[in-house]
Amino acid sequence: MSTGRSDFNGGIGEFLKTRRARIQPTDVGLPVLGRRRVPGLRREELAQLAGVSVDYYTRLERGRARNASDAILDAIADVLRLDATEREHLRHLARPSGPAAGRRGAGGVGERVRPGLLRLLAMMEAVPACVLGRRTDVLAYNAMADALYGFSDMPAEHRNAARHTFLHPGVEDFYADWHAVAEEAVAFLHLDVGRHPNDRRLAALIGELSMHSDTFRTLWAAHPVQDKTHGTKHICHPVVGELELGYEKLLLPGDLDQCLVVYTAPAGSPSEDRLRLLASWQASDPPAPQTSAPRPRTNRRPRPTRPGPTR
């Protein structure tokens, strides 16, 4: 998949095609007449059901109708039975930010984590916690998150959840539910593209993953869209074994591009015991909560390498 400007910003076409393919004519009361070359609804059928002209809908799907009203987008979303996240994504794709609005984060300027948030991470001694930013970059983490994922053993530029989900050696063994984790990572990247269509670093990341991962290319073409705020990760840790950890993703007031992700184990569960064991394993050598800027380490024992988390 090319990540040139036209392909990267033209996601509305692929998004609408995948959603049309999910709806059968009989689902919306249309007869099936003759042989159909593509699954799902045709453009003409969707336009008719949404109450717009075929020409207008075709221009919209090709990214050439940048002033679509809420009423038109809602009508299309209703026909396609989009959920709330998909509806918001459609609006972002149909009305992308201009060059000036998209300039923020488009180049190499890194995101900053507030000092107060770093102190909060330091105080969370019993649970893994980290701050994720744009493009699923890992911006900061505490000692328990480092013990869980081995962030401090990764080059700072590689601390990106999506990159490690698809490219890190052994990741499919690390996550017992790897395919679900992979789909979640792709789903978030699609949301990020809609919100920040001019982000060159995001385009480069998608190009890298497309080049090196067949699974990523397949999932990307399906255009999943999802923004999970909580869930469960099943991890096979190289030191303490199997962990079933719930996670909560908390958006940060003042910077909605960043979120705090906290992992917990059910009370009284084997995973809770193993988290305590993990805490004791790293207690004699605790790295300070830090950002993804590298810092020297001395007298550190080797840690098993682990891939990063997904957003």
C-alpha positions in Angstrom: 0.0 0.0 0.0 1.4 3.4 -0.9 1.4 6.0 1.8 1.6 9.0 -0.6 -0.6 11.9 0.2 -3.5 10.8 -2.1 -3.7 7.3 -0.7 -3.1 8.4 2.9 -5.8 11.0 2.9 -8.2 9.0 0.6 -9.3 6.6 3.3 -13.0 7.7 3.0 -13.3 5.6 -0.2 -11.9 2.4 1.4 -13.9 3.0 4.5 -17.2 3.4 2.7 -16.5 0.5 0.4 -15.9 -1.8 3.4 -19.1 -0.6 5.1 -21.2 -1.0 1.9 -19.9 -4.6 1.6 -21.3 -5.4 5.1 -24.9 -4.5 4.1 -26.9 -6.9 1.9 -29.7 -5.5 -0.3 -32.2 -7.7 1.4 -31.1 -6.2 4.8 -32.6 -2.8 3.6 -35.5 -4.1 1.6 -34.1 -4.1 -1.8 -34.6 -6.9 -4.3 -31.6 -8.8 -5.6 -31.7 -8.6 -9.4 -29.2 -10.3 -11.7 -25.5 -11.1 -10.9 -23.7 -8.7 -8.6 -20.0 -8.1 -9.1 -19.3 -6.8 -5.6 -20.7 -7.8 -2.2 -23.1 -5.6 -0.4 -24.7 -2.4 -1.6 -23.9 -0.7 -4.9 -23.2 3.0 -4.9 -26.4 3.6 -6.7 -28.4 1.7 -4.0 -26.7 3.5 -1.2 -27.3 6.9 -2.8 -31.0 6.1 -3.3 -31.5 5.0 0.3 -29.6 8.0 1.7 -31.5 10.4 -0.5 -28.6 11.9 -2.4 -27.7 11.8 -6.0 -25.4 9.1 -7.4 -23.0 11.7 -8.7 -22.7 13.4 -5.3 -22.2 10.1 -3.4 -19.5 9.0 -5.9 -17.7 12.3 -5.4 -17.9 11.8 -1.7 -16.5 8.3 -1.9 -13.6 9.6 -4.0 -12.8 12.3 -1.5 -14.0 15.1 -3.8 -16.9 16.4 -1.7 -15.3 18.2 1.3 -18.4 20.1 2.4 -20.8 17.3 3.2 -23.4 18.4 5.7 -24.1 16.6 9.0 -27.6 15.6 7.5 -26.0 13.9 4.5 -23.4 12.1 6.5 -26.0 11.0 9.1 -28.2 9.7 6.3 -25.3 7.7 4.9 -24.4 6.4 8.3 -27.9 5.3 9.0 -28.0 3.2 5.8 -24.7 1.7 6.6 -25.6 1.1 10.3 -22.5 2.7 11.6 -21.9 2.8 15.3 -21.0 6.1 17.2 -17.2 5.6 16.6 -17.6 4.9 12.9 -19.9 7.9 12.5 -17.3 10.2 14.1 -14.7 8.6 11.9 -16.8 9.3 8.8 -17.1 13.0 9.7 -13.3 13.3 10.1 -12.7 11.6 6.7 -15.3 13.6 4.9 -14.1 16.9 6.3 -10.3 16.5 6.9 -8.3 19.3 8.5 -6.6 21.6 6.1 -2.8 22.0 6.0 -2.7 24.6 8.7 -4.8 22.6 11.1 -2.9 19.4 10.4 0.5 21.0 10.9 0.7 20.1 14.6 2.7 16.9 15.0 3.2 16.5 11.3 6.9 16.7 11.5 9.5 15.5 14.0 8.4 17.5 17.1 7.9 15.1 20.0 5.0 15.2 22.5 5.7 16.3 26.1 4.4 14.7 29.2 3.6 17.0 32.1 5.9 16.8 35.2 2.8 16.2 37.4 1.8 13.2 35.3 5.4 11.8 35.6 5.0 12.2 39.4 1.7 10.4 39.3 3.3 7.5 37.4 6.0 7.3 40.1 3.4 7.0 42.8 1.7 4.1 41.1 4.1 1.5 42.5 1.8 -1.6 42.5 0.5 -1.5 38.9 1.9 -1.1 35.4 1.0 2.3 33.9 2.2 4.3 30.9 1.3 7.3 28.9 0.4 6.8 25.2 0.3 9.6 22.7 -0.3 10.1 19.0 0.4 7.1 16.6 0.4 4.9 19.8 3.8 6.3 20.8 4.8 5.3 24.3 5.7 8.6 25.9 6.3 7.7 29.5 6.1 4.7 31.8 6.6 3.6 35.4 8.8 0.8 36.9 6.0 -1.8 36.8 5.3 -1.1 33.1 9.0 -1.4 32.4 9.1 -4.8 34.2 6.1 -5.9 32.2 7.2 -4.7 28.7 10.9 -3.9 29.0 10.6 -0.4 27.7 14.0 0.7 28.9 15.6 -2.0 26.9 14.1 -0.7 23.6 15.5 2.2 21.5 13.5 5.2 22.3 12.3 5.5 18.7 11.0 2.0 18.8 8.7 2.5 21.8 5.5 2.5 19.7 2.8 0.1 20.5 1.6 -0.6 16.9 5.2 -1.1 15.6 6.0 -3.7 18.3 2.6 -5.4 18.0 3.5 -6.3 14.4 7.3 -6.2 14.1 8.7 -7.3 17.5 10.1 -10.9 17.4 8.1 -13.2 19.6 5.1 -10.9 19.9 2.6 -13.6 18.9 3.8 -15.7 21.9 3.8 -12.7 24.2 0.1 -12.0 23.6 -2.2 -15.0 23.9 -4.8 -13.1 22.0 -2.4 -11.5 19.5 -4.8 -11.2 16.6 -7.3 -9.3 18.7 -4.5 -7.0 19.9 -3.3 -6.5 16.4 -6.8 -5.6 15.2 -7.2 -3.1 18.0 -3.9 -1.4 17.0 -5.0 -1.1 13.4 -8.4 0.2 14.4 -6.8 3.0 16.4 -4.4 4.0 13.7 -7.4 4.4 11.3 -9.0 6.7 13.8 -5.7 8.7 14.1 -5.5 9.0 10.3 -9.0 10.5 10.3 -8.1 13.0 13.1 -4.7 13.9 11.7 -4.6 13.4 8.0 -1.5 15.5 7.4 0.7 13.7 9.9 3.8 12.6 8.0 5.2 10.5 10.9 1.9 8.6 11.0 2.1 8.0 7.2 5.6 6.7 7.6 4.6 4.4 10.4 1.7 2.9 8.3 4.1 2.5 5.4 6.6 0.7 7.5 4.1 -1.7 8.9 2.5 -2.3 5.5 5.9 -3.1 4.0 6.9 -5.6 6.7 3.7 -7.3 7.9 1.3 -9.2 5.8 -1.2 -9.3 8.7 -1.1 -5.5 9.0 -1.8 -5.1 5.3 -4.8 -7.4 5.5 -6.2 -5.7 8.6 -5.6 -2.3 7.2 -7.6 -3.0 4.0 -10.6 -4.2 6.2 -10.6 -0.7 7.8 -11.5 -1.6 11.4 -12.4 1.4 13.5 -12.5 1.1 17.3 -11.4 3.2 20.3 -11.5 0.9 23.3 -11.5 2.6 26.7 -11.1 -0.6 28.7 -10.6 -4.3 28.2 -8.4 -7.3 29.1 -5.0 -8.4 27.9 -3.8 -12.0 28.2 0.0 -11.9 28.4 2.6 -14.7 28.6 5.4 -13.0 30.5 8.9 -14.5 30.2 9.5 -14.2 33.9 6.2 -14.7 35.8 4.2 -16.6 33.2 0.5 -16.0 32.3 -1.1 -12.8 33.3 -4.7 -11.8 32.8 -4.8 -8.0 33.2 -7.6 -5.6 32.9 -6.7 -2.2 31.5 -8.3 1.3 31.7 -7.5 4.0 29.2 -8.0 7.5 30.7 -8.0 10.6 28.5 -6.0 13.4 29.9 -7.6 16.8 30.3 -5.6 19.5 28.6 -4.2 17.1 26.0 -6.7 14.7 24.4 -4.0 13.2 22.2 -2.5 11.6 25.3 -4.0 8.9 27.6 -3.0 7.2 30.7 -3.2 3.4 30.5 -3.3 1.4 33.8 -3.2 -2.4 34.1 -4.7 -4.3 37.1 -5.3 -7.9 38.0 -8.5 -9.3 39.6 -8.4 -9.3 43.4 -7.3 -12.7 44.7 -6.4 -14.1 41.3 -3.2 -15.9 40.3 -2.5 -12.8 38.1 -2.5 -10.6 41.2 0.1 -12.9 42.8 2.2 -12.8 39.7 2.1 -9.0 39.5 3.4 -9.0 43.1 6.2 -11.4 42.0 6.9 -9.1 39.1 7.1 -6.1 41.4 9.6 -7.9 43.7 11.6 -9.0 40.6 12.2 -5.4 39.6 12.3 -3.8 43.1 16.0 -4.3 43.5 16.6 -2.4 40.2 13.8 0.0 39.7 14.1 2.4 36.7 12.7 5.8 37.5 9.5 6.8 35.7 10.7 8.4 32.6 9.8 9.7 29.2 10.9 7.9 26.0 14.1 10.0 25.8 16.9 7.5 26.5 19.0 7.8 29.6 22.2 6.0 30.7 21.7 2.8 32.8 24.4 1.3 34.9 24.7 -2.0 36.8 21.5 -3.3 35.3 20.9 -7.0 34.9 19.6 -8.1 31.5 15.9 -8.2 31.1 13.9 -10.5 28.8 12.8 -8.5 25.8 9.1 -7.9 25.5 6.9 -6.1 23.0 5.0 -2.9 23.8 1.3 -2.6 24.7 -1.6 -1.7 22.4 -3.8 1.2 22.7 
